[in-house]
Amino acid sequence: KHLFIKNQRGSPRTRLAIDLDLNDPVDQLNILGVEKLDLEYELDQRIDFITSFKEVYTLFEKYVLEAEKASQGAENTFPLLLT
């Protein structure tokens, strides 16, 4: 029997075609091993995404705070220009 184990999430590690006997405990363990690799890969991808998102969001917050400070400073100097 041929079974194609394909990761639906895009991990290159789990794309392989092998001979499997689904009643054989060793083959069942191999399938579980492949699924474990797939889940670990997906978890790593999500952690990387969250880390990147946090870094970008922190920069965004920094620029928003700087813009707010600059706008408050501009409001304070505007009356001086009128006098």
MMTF fields as JSON, N, C-alpha, C and O atoms, coordinates in Angstrom:
{
  "mmtfVersion": "1.0.0",
  "mmtfProducer": "UNKNOWN",
  "numBonds": 331,
  "numAtoms": 332,
  "numGroups": 83,
  "numChains": 1,
  "numModels": 1,
  "chainsPerModel": [1],
  "groupsPerChain": [83],
  "chainIdList": ["A"],
  "bondAtomList": [4, 2, 8, 6, 12, 10, 16, 14, 20, 18, 24, 22, 28, 26, 32, 30, 36, 34, 40, 38, 44, 42, 48, 46, 52, 50, 56, 54, 60, 58, 64, 62, 68, 66, 72, 70, 76, 74, 80, 78, 84, 82, 88, 86, 92, 90, 96, 94, 100, 98, 104, 102, 108, 106, 112, 110, 116, 114, 120, 118, 124, 122, 128, 126, 132, 130, 136, 134, 140, 138, 144, 142, 148, 146, 152, 150, 156, 154, 160, 158, 164, 162, 168, 166, 172, 170, 176, 174, 180, 178, 184, 182, 188, 186, 192, 190, 196, 194, 200, 198, 204, 202, 208, 206, 212, 210, 216, 214, 220, 218, 224, 222, 228, 226, 232, 230, 236, 234, 240, 238, 244, 242, 248, 246, 252, 250, 256, 254, 260, 258, 264, 262, 268, 266, 272, 270, 276, 274, 280, 278, 284, 282, 288, 286, 292, 290, 296, 294, 300, 298, 304, 302, 308, 306, 312, 310, 316, 314, 320, 318, 324, 322, 328, 326],
  "bondOrderList": [1, 1, 1, 1, 1, 1, 1, 1, 1, 1, 1, 1, 1, 1, 1, 1, 1, 1, 1, 1, 1, 1, 1, 1, 1, 1, 1, 1, 1, 1, 1, 1, 1, 1, 1, 1, 1, 1, 1, 1, 1, 1, 1, 1, 1, 1, 1, 1, 1, 1, 1, 1, 1, 1, 1, 1, 1, 1, 1, 1, 1, 1, 1, 1, 1, 1, 1, 1, 1, 1, 1, 1, 1, 1, 1, 1, 1, 1, 1, 1, 1, 1],
  "groupList": [{"groupName": "LYS", "atomNameList": ["N", "CA", "C", "O"], "elementList": ["N", "C", "C", "O"], "formalChargeList": [0, 0, 0, 0], "bondAtomList": [1, 0, 2, 1, 3, 2], "bondOrderList": [1, 1, 2], "singleLetterCode": "K", "chemCompType": "L-PEPTIDE LINKING"}, {"groupName": "HIS", "atomNameList": ["N", "CA", "C", "O"], "elementList": ["N", "C", "C", "O"], "formalChargeList": [0, 0, 0, 0], "bondAtomList": [1, 0, 2, 1, 3, 2], "bondOrderList": [1, 1, 2], "singleLetterCode": "H", "chemCompType": "L-PEPTIDE LINKING"}, {"groupName": "LEU", "atomNameList": ["N", "CA", "C", "O"], "elementList": ["N", "C", "C", "O"], "formalChargeList": [0, 0, 0, 0], "bondAtomList": [1, 0, 2, 1, 3, 2], "bondOrderList": [1, 1, 2], "singleLetterCode": "L", "chemCompType": "L-PEPTIDE LINKING"}, {"groupName": "PHE", "atomNameList": ["N", "CA", "C", "O"], "elementList": ["N", "C", "C", "O"], "formalChargeList": [0, 0, 0, 0], "bondAtomList": [1, 0, 2, 1, 3, 2], "bondOrderList": [1, 1, 2], "singleLetterCode": "F", "chemCompType": "L-PEPTIDE LINKING"}, {"groupName": "ILE", "atomNameList": ["N", "CA", "C", "O"], "elementList": ["N", "C", "C", "O"], "formalChargeList": [0, 0, 0, 0], "bondAtomList": [1, 0, 2, 1, 3, 2], "bondOrderList": [1, 1, 2], "singleLetterCode": "I", "chemCompType": "L-PEPTIDE LINKING"}, {"groupName": "ASN", "atomNameList": ["N", "CA", "C", "O"], "elementList": ["N", "C", "C", "O"], "formalChargeList": [0, 0, 0, 0], "bondAtomList": [1, 0, 2, 1, 3, 2], "bondOrderList": [1, 1, 2], "singleLetterCode": "N", "chemCompType": "L-PEPTIDE LINKING"}, {"groupName": "GLN", "atomNameList": ["N", "CA", "C", "O"], "elementList": ["N", "C", "C", "O"], "formalChargeList": [0, 0, 0, 0], "bondAtomList": [1, 0, 2, 1, 3, 2], "bondOrderList": [1, 1, 2], "singleLetterCode": "Q", "chemCompType": "L-PEPTIDE LINKING"}, {"groupName": "ARG", "atomNameList": ["N", "CA", "C", "O"], "elementList": ["N", "C", "C", "O"], "formalChargeList": [0, 0, 0, 0], "bondAtomList": [1, 0, 2, 1, 3, 2], "bondOrderList": [1, 1, 2], "singleLetterCode": "R", "chemCompType": "L-PEPTIDE LINKING"}, {"groupName": "GLY", "atomNameList": ["N", "CA", "C", "O"], "elementList": ["N", "C", "C", "O"], "formalChargeList": [0, 0, 0, 0], "bondAtomList": [1, 0, 2, 1, 3, 2], "bondOrderList": [1, 1, 2], "singleLetterCode": "G", "chemCompType": "PEPTIDE LINKING"}, {"groupName": "SER", "atomNameList": ["N", "CA", "C", "O"], "elementList": ["N", "C", "C", "O"], "formalChargeList": [0, 0, 0, 0], "bondAtomList": [1, 0, 2, 1, 3, 2], "bondOrderList": [1, 1, 2], "singleLetterCode": "S", "chemCompType": "L-PEPTIDE LINKING"}, {"groupName": "PRO", "atomNameList": ["N", "CA", "C", "O"], "elementList": ["N", "C", "C", "O"], "formalChargeList": [0, 0, 0, 0], "bondAtomList": [1, 0, 2, 1, 3, 2], "bondOrderList": [1, 1, 2], "singleLetterCode": "P", "chemCompType": "L-PEPTIDE LINKING"}, {"groupName": "THR", "atomNameList": ["N", "CA", "C", "O"], "elementList": ["N", "C", "C", "O"], "formalChargeList": [0, 0, 0, 0], "bondAtomList": [1, 0, 2, 1, 3, 2], "bondOrderList": [1, 1, 2], "singleLetterCode": "T", "chemCompType": "L-PEPTIDE LINKING"}, {"groupName": "ALA", "atomNameList": ["N", "CA", "C", "O"], "elementList": ["N", "C", "C", "O"], "formalChargeList": [0, 0, 0, 0], "bondAtomList": [1, 0, 2, 1, 3, 2], "bondOrderList": [1, 1, 2], "singleLetterCode": "A", "chemCompType": "L-PEPTIDE LINKING"}, {"groupName": "ASP", "atomNameList": ["N", "CA", "C", "O"], "elementList": ["N", "C", "C", "O"], "formalChargeList": [0, 0, 0, 0], "bondAtomList": [1, 0, 2, 1, 3, 2], "bondOrderList": [1, 1, 2], "singleLetterCode": "D", "chemCompType": "L-PEPTIDE LINKING"}, {"groupName": "VAL", "atomNameList": ["N", "CA", "C", "O"], "elementList": ["N", "C", "C", "O"], "formalChargeList": [0, 0, 0, 0], "bondAtomList": [1, 0, 2, 1, 3, 2], "bondOrderList": [1, 1, 2], "singleLetterCode": "V", "chemCompType": "L-PEPTIDE LINKING"}, {"groupName": "GLU", "atomNameList": ["N", "CA", "C", "O"], "elementList": ["N", "C", "C", "O"], "formalChargeList": [0, 0, 0, 0], "bondAtomList": [1, 0, 2, 1, 3, 2], "bondOrderList": [1, 1, 2], "singleLetterCode": "E", "chemCompType": "L-PEPTIDE LINKING"}, {"groupName": "TYR", "atomNameList": ["N", "CA", "C", "O"], "elementList": ["N", "C", "C", "O"], "formalChargeList": [0, 0, 0, 0], "bondAtomList": [1, 0, 2, 1, 3, 2], "bondOrderList": [1, 1, 2], "singleLetterCode": "Y", "chemCompType": "L-PEPTIDE LINKING"}],
  "groupTypeList": [0, 1, 2, 3, 4, 0, 5, 6, 7, 8, 9, 10, 7, 11, 7, 2, 12, 4, 13, 2, 13, 2, 5, 13, 10, 14, 13, 6, 2, 5, 4, 2, 8, 14, 15, 0, 2, 13, 2, 15, 16, 15, 2, 13, 6, 7, 4, 13, 3, 4, 11, 9, 3, 0, 15, 14, 16, 11, 2, 3, 15, 0, 16, 14, 2, 15, 12, 15, 0, 12, 9, 6, 8, 12, 15, 5, 11, 3, 10, 2, 2, 2, 11],
  "groupIdList": [1, 2, 3, 4, 5, 6, 7, 8, 9, 10, 11, 12, 13, 14, 15, 16, 17, 18, 19, 20, 21, 22, 23, 24, 25, 26, 27, 28, 29, 30, 31, 32, 33, 34, 35, 36, 37, 38, 39, 40, 41, 42, 43, 44, 45, 46, 47, 48, 49, 50, 51, 52, 53, 54, 55, 56, 57, 58, 59, 60, 61, 62, 63, 64, 65, 66, 67, 68, 69, 70, 71, 72, 73, 74, 75, 76, 77, 78, 79, 80, 81, 82, 83],
  "secStructList": [7, 3, 3, 3, 3, 7, 7, 6, 6, 7, 7, 4, 4, 4, 7, 3, 3, 3, 3, 7, 7, 6, 6, 7, 2, 2, 2, 2, 2, 2, 2, 2, 2, 2, 2, 2, 2, 2, 2, 2, 2, 2, 2, 2, 2, 2, 2, 2, 2, 2, 2, 2, 2, 2, 2, 2, 2, 2, 2, 2, 2, 2, 2, 2, 2, 2, 2, 2, 2, 2, 2, 2, 2, 2, 2, 2, 2, 2, 2, 2, 2, 2, 7],
  "xCoordList": [0.846, 0.0, 0.888, 1.915, 0.477, 1.177, 0.253, -0.929, 0.811, 0.058, 0.913, 2.094, 0.316, 1.037, 0.68, -0.465, 1.67, 1.468, 1.856, 3.007, 0.908, 1.177, 0.741, -0.367, 1.615, 1.288, 0.405, 0.787, -0.751, -1.668, -1.247, -1.747, -0.341, 0.049, 1.322, 1.709, 1.978, 3.117, 4.49, 5.489, 4.582, 5.899, 6.528, 5.918, 7.736, 8.36, 8.748, 8.934, 8.873, 9.337, 8.333, 8.727, 7.072, 6.071, 5.56, 4.56, 6.219, 5.796, 6.625, 7.712, 6.101, 6.831, 5.851, 4.74, 6.283, 5.477, 6.219, 7.38, 5.548, 6.184, 5.199, 3.987, 5.739, 4.894, 4.469, 5.302, 3.161, 2.657, 1.65, 0.871, 1.687, 0.639, -0.05, 0.52, -1.271, -1.949, -2.279, -2.655, -2.144, -2.363, -1.066, -1.087, 0.04, 1.345, 1.627, 1.651, 1.84, 2.1, 3.322, 3.336, 4.331, 5.522, 5.166, 5.599, 4.377, 3.953, 3.054, 3.134, 2.206, 1.358, 2.211, 1.919, 3.26, 4.174, 4.897, 5.116, 5.268, 5.916, 4.979, 5.398, 3.715, 2.729, 2.606, 2.598, 2.51, 2.425, 3.676, 3.601, 4.824, 6.065, 6.051, 6.505, 5.522, 5.415, 4.437, 4.698, 3.315, 2.338, 2.926, 2.651, 3.735, 4.391, 5.334, 5.338, 6.129, 7.015, 6.214, 6.605, 5.098, 4.243, 3.724, 3.756, 3.252, 2.726, 3.825, 3.595, 5.01, 6.132, 6.501, 6.785, 6.495, 6.802, 5.761, 6.105, 4.49, 3.427, 3.535, 3.352, 3.829, 3.99, 5.145, 5.013, 6.269, 7.41, 7.039, 7.439, 6.278, 5.863, 4.978, 5.122, 4.073, 3.175, 3.937, 3.668, 4.887, 5.7, 6.505, 6.591, 7.093, 7.844, 6.944, 7.347, 5.718, 4.787, 4.42, 4.424, 4.103, 3.714, 4.867, 4.658, 6.074, 7.249, 7.438, 7.671, 7.338, 7.478, 6.378, 6.635, 5.152, 4.031, 4.255, 4.008, 4.724, 4.978, 6.039, 5.911, 7.086, 8.146, 7.598, 7.899, 6.804, 6.229, 5.264, 5.264, 4.445, 3.478, 4.182, 3.729, 5.275, 6.042, 6.58, 6.522, 7.101, 7.57, 6.421, 6.574, 5.274, 4.099, 3.703, 3.458, 3.642, 3.296, 4.285, 3.892, 5.561, 6.599, 6.352, 6.41, 6.076, 5.859, 4.564, 4.491, 3.544, 2.294, 2.534, 2.064, 3.261, 3.557, 4.386, 4.139, 5.366, 6.176, 5.317, 5.492, 4.4, 3.519, 2.592, 2.341, 2.081, 1.217, 1.985, 1.465, 3.215, 4.037, 4.321, 4.268, 4.621, 4.908, 3.675, 3.785, 2.501, 1.287, 0.951, 0.466, 1.2, 0.973, 1.949, 1.58, 3.179, 4.164, 3.775, 3.978, 3.217, 2.787, 1.619, 1.535, 0.717, -0.413, 0.074, -0.486, 1.107, 1.623, 2.346, 2.356, 2.945, 3.683, 2.793, 3.162, 1.638, 0.771, 0.329, 0.372, -0.091, -0.477, 0.671, 0.435, 1.901, 3.043, 3.218, 3.68, 2.856, 2.994, 1.984, 2.228, 0.862, -0.177, 0.144, -0.381, 0.989, 1.254, 2.393, 2.739],
  "yCoordList": [-1.179, 0.0, 1.238, 1.288, 2.215, 3.501, 4.546, 4.634, 5.311, 6.402, 7.651, 7.639, 8.705, 9.967, 10.81, 11.228, 11.049, 11.898, 13.309, 13.575, 14.182, 15.556, 16.514, 16.43, 17.395, 18.427, 19.455, 20.028, 19.686, 20.674, 22.099, 23.056, 22.242, 23.566, 24.087, 25.228, 23.293, 23.803, 23.377, 23.823, 22.539, 22.109, 21.172, 20.169, 21.478, 20.625, 19.258, 18.318, 19.131, 17.875, 16.741, 15.575, 17.05, 15.994, 15.594, 14.883, 16.031, 15.654, 14.469, 14.631, 13.293, 12.115, 11.0, 10.939, 10.141, 8.986, 7.748, 7.534, 6.943, 5.751, 4.59, 4.784, 3.388, 2.201, 2.065, 2.041, 1.977, 1.879, 0.749, 0.484, 0.109, -0.829, -0.188, -0.12, 0.281, 1.025, 0.166, 0.695, -1.138, -2.026, -2.309, -2.934, -1.857, -2.088, -0.968, 0.206, -1.327, -0.3, 0.571, 1.756, -0.001, 0.78, 1.854, 3.0, 1.483, 2.472, 3.534, 4.711, 3.114, 4.085, 5.08, 6.276, 4.576, 5.475, 6.416, 7.585, 5.904, 6.767, 7.88, 9.028, 7.541, 8.56, 9.6, 10.802, 9.133, 10.072, 10.936, 12.113, 10.341, 11.116, 12.23, 13.343, 11.921, 12.934, 14.021, 15.208, 13.621, 14.609, 15.48, 16.678, 14.877, 15.647, 16.695, 17.849, 16.286, 17.251, 18.391, 19.555, 18.039, 19.035, 20.032, 21.242, 19.53, 20.413, 21.28, 22.45, 20.714, 21.504, 22.62, 23.744, 22.301, 23.303, 24.421, 25.602, 24.039, 25.043, 25.911, 27.126, 25.303, 26.06, 27.052, 28.208, 26.609, 27.507, 28.675, 29.811, 28.403, 29.469, 30.481, 31.688, 29.989, 30.897, 31.728, 32.917, 31.099, 31.838, 32.923, 34.049, 32.596, 33.592, 34.741, 35.902, 34.427, 35.467, 36.374, 37.598, 35.77, 36.562, 37.449, 38.611, 36.909, 37.698, 38.875, 40.0, 38.622, 39.702, 40.734, 41.936, 40.276, 41.192, 42.082, 43.287, 41.494, 42.283, 43.346, 44.476, 42.994, 43.959, 45.109, 46.272, 44.791, 45.834, 46.698, 47.92, 46.083, 46.834, 47.764, 48.887, 47.313, 48.154, 49.386, 50.495, 49.194, 50.342, 51.284, 52.504, 50.723, 51.533, 52.38, 53.58, 51.753, 52.501, 53.632, 54.734, 53.358, 54.373, 55.578, 56.719, 55.333, 56.435, 57.181, 58.393, 56.472, 57.143, 58.07, 59.207, 57.591, 58.438, 59.656, 60.762, 59.452, 60.58, 61.581, 62.79, 61.089, 61.983, 62.748, 63.936, 62.072, 62.76, 63.848, 64.946, 63.551, 64.559, 65.736, 66.891, 65.441, 66.513, 67.375, 68.597, 66.752, 67.542, 68.386, 69.508, 67.868, 68.665, 69.833, 70.932, 69.602, 70.674, 71.746, 72.935, 71.335, 72.3, 73.123, 74.315, 72.517, 73.261, 74.304, 75.397, 73.973, 74.906, 76.084, 77.171, 75.909, 77.008, 77.861, 78.99, 77.362, 78.124, 79.463, 80.466, 79.54, 80.853, 81.852, 83.054, 81.387, 82.294, 82.944, 84.082, 82.235, 82.789, 83.903, 84.796, 83.853, 84.862, 86.17, 87.217, 86.132, 87.36, 88.156, 89.212],
  "zCoordList": [0.0, 0.0, 0.0, 0.676, -0.759, -0.762, -0.158, -0.493, 0.715, 1.314, 1.221, 1.566, 0.761, 0.651, 1.859, 2.032, 2.683, 3.851, 3.434, 3.088, 3.471, 3.049, 4.141, 4.671, 4.448, 5.409, 4.725, 3.705, 5.274, 4.708, 5.057, 4.466, 6.005, 6.479, 5.833, 6.085, 5.014, 4.271, 4.749, 4.184, 5.759, 6.217, 5.198, 4.829, 4.737, 3.729, 4.277, 3.504, 5.574, 6.162, 6.02, 6.003, 5.921, 5.965, 4.593, 4.49, 3.553, 2.205, 1.738, 1.185, 1.968, 1.57, 1.225, 1.75, 0.347, -0.025, 0.46, 0.113, 1.256, 1.808, 1.792, 1.707, 1.874, 1.994, 3.445, 4.351, 3.655, 5.014, 5.129, 4.214, 6.251, 6.634, 7.831, 8.92, 7.63, 8.687, 9.903, 10.949, 9.778, 10.924, 11.68, 12.74, 11.144, 11.767, 12.774, 12.404, 14.044, 15.066, 14.756, 15.088, 14.13, 13.786, 12.761, 12.882, 11.752, 10.757, 11.389, 11.039, 12.314, 13.006, 13.792, 13.821, 14.425, 15.145, 14.189, 14.508, 13.014, 12.018, 11.572, 11.421, 11.362, 10.975, 12.086, 11.821, 13.325, 14.45, 14.557, 14.909, 14.251, 14.263, 13.235, 13.502, 12.053, 11.001, 11.423, 11.223, 12.005, 12.464, 13.57, 13.633, 14.443, 15.51, 14.914, 15.342, 13.924, 13.253, 12.643, 12.718, 12.043, 11.414, 12.448, 12.22, 13.568, 14.608, 15.219, 15.525, 15.396, 15.915, 14.945, 15.358, 13.653, 12.634, 12.662, 12.619, 12.734, 12.761, 14.011, 13.939, 15.143, 16.381, 16.268, 16.671, 15.724, 15.518, 14.612, 14.869, 13.553, 12.642, 13.357, 13.164, 14.175, 14.902, 15.932, 16.099, 16.62, 17.592, 16.883, 17.373, 15.74, 14.966, 14.542, 14.609, 14.101, 13.67, 14.838, 14.707, 15.978, 17.146, 17.599, 17.945, 17.599, 17.988, 17.042, 17.485, 15.745, 14.758, 14.932, 14.855, 15.167, 15.343, 16.559, 16.502, 17.66, 18.869, 18.613, 19.085, 17.868, 17.564, 16.723, 16.99, 15.721, 14.861, 15.659, 15.513, 16.497, 17.284, 18.272, 18.491, 18.862, 19.78, 19.057, 19.588, 17.851, 17.06, 16.73, 16.797, 16.375, 16.057, 17.265, 17.134, 18.441, 19.654, 19.907, 20.289, 19.694, 19.905, 18.998, 19.457, 17.719, 16.783, 17.073, 16.873, 17.542, 17.909, 19.092, 19.096, 20.094, 21.253, 20.856, 21.336, 19.983, 19.517, 18.75, 18.899, 17.939, 17.179, 18.114, 17.908, 19.144, 20.108, 20.852, 21.054, 21.259, 21.945, 21.021, 21.443, 19.771, 18.81, 18.583, 18.476, 18.509, 18.274, 19.497, 19.354, 20.691, 21.896, 21.958, 22.371, 21.552, 21.523, 20.523, 20.771, 19.397, 18.381, 18.895, 18.601, 19.654, 20.216, 21.212, 21.294, 21.961, 22.962, 22.327, 22.906, 21.167, 20.542, 19.658, 19.336, 19.255, 18.356, 18.957, 18.243, 20.226, 20.78, 20.795, 20.67, 20.944, 20.943, 19.581, 19.489, 18.532, 17.195, 16.945, 16.134, 17.634, 17.432, 18.142, 17.763, 19.156, 19.923, 19.347, 19.878]
}
